[in-house]
Amino acid sequence: MNMTSLTAKKEKLWSPIFVTILAMLLFSFMVGQGVNCGSTVYLERTGGTVALAGIGAMIFSAAAGVMRICCGPLVDNRGRRFTLLIGAVFLLVGTIGPLVQNSGALFILWRALQGIGFSAATTAANTAAADVLPFTRLGEGIGYAGLGQAASMAIGPALALFLVSSNPPENLYYGLIACSILFLLLALICRYEKDPQLLPETSEYRVRWEQERGSQAQLQEQERRAKETDVSATPTPSMGFLHRLLDSIFEPTALRGTAVITFMSAGFTFSVFYMGSFGNSLGVANAGLYYTIMAVVMIGVRLISGRFMDSASPLQLMGVAAGSGIAAFALAIGCGMQLFGSLTEPLFYAIGIPFGLFIGLGMPLNQTIAVKLTPPKRWGAANALFMLGIDISGAAFSVIWGFLIESQGYPLAFAGCLLLQVIAFVVALIVYPKRGART
């Protein structure tokens, strides 16, 4: 009985703070999805230009990427809640600003603030999610944490398009302000760093806190002895400024998951920016249905991933994810080349099924690898590096795919996406840990 009770306690996953963090991820991604999806339509309705919308998208991605560099040391040194509050404030200001003035340079300013806030909020929230989970169920928990992102992809774009298409179009920003306020309120109550005893006994953050508290006397003794050591006999070379800066920002052990996700994100980027326009080019009745199907599959994958995420081989899971992406892009090539005749429209919608599996499995798998191979004190830097890989890939390939579509058409762009998923799997063969993703 005692052993059973201990096992149940050890495996505890769900807690009020974990649910709070899931809600924060939902609202932060809804703001990010909303501004990215709704800004172009808003500008069109208010006399702006598509060119300005494109510049705004680039600024959002660039600001988010730059903020990722700062988020690693910020999360690890100043704390998760501190960074969450910074993200909340920037998101709120970035969504209130357009209601004051939203043209020209000020539109670009608001997009930059939105990108900074989104980057800080999502990096800190993802790190907080890892904190409150038991290490033995980290992969499963990260999969559940991705539910916020998956749900936002189902709700965010549809809600943003509904609001911006209503009268007045400024309703878009009223809705985003509401999401930003909810995120801020949740960040204010996320206080587990002040009192780790509020966390479940097996959560990684509490376990680490108790170990540090228990060994504080030993650490003080070690520090005392270190001061008494004759350092002149064995001088320790000091790191240069650049080395110290890079060490505080990037966590090398997170590179394995980051390297793979960078290639996979090229496919994610195509889906976010161009699948809707691809559907319109095919003449389908409701291109938005593709996103709904994809999001539903993503949510389903995240819900059942707990059965295998921490037990199956990472390389096997990567094979399923990459294979699903390859199947999705191969099907898209066939649709683009009009190989399926009257079946083109239903098959376009069907692409959302393997693509949802591709994203729903590939994202948490590689994030789990990045985090599990990293010391807990460096999880902020690990998450920042992981998400920076996604940001850089998104910024670069959004331009590349646009150029290929404009000059060569959709099939060649899809072929490029397919090739990159093959490369992602080859990289995984090289860099993945040989005996699972556990340290």
DATA-V883823 format. One record per helix or strand of 2 or more residues. SS is the DSSP state (h for helix, s for strand). FROM is the first residue (numbers start at 1). TO is the last residue. Records with the same first field share a line. If there is no record, write none. Layout:
SS = FROM-TO  FROM-TO
//
This chain:
h = 2-10  16-45  50-78  80-100  105-131  135-165  171-189  196-198  204-214  216-228  241-249  252-282  288-307  314-336  341-372  376-408  410-431
//
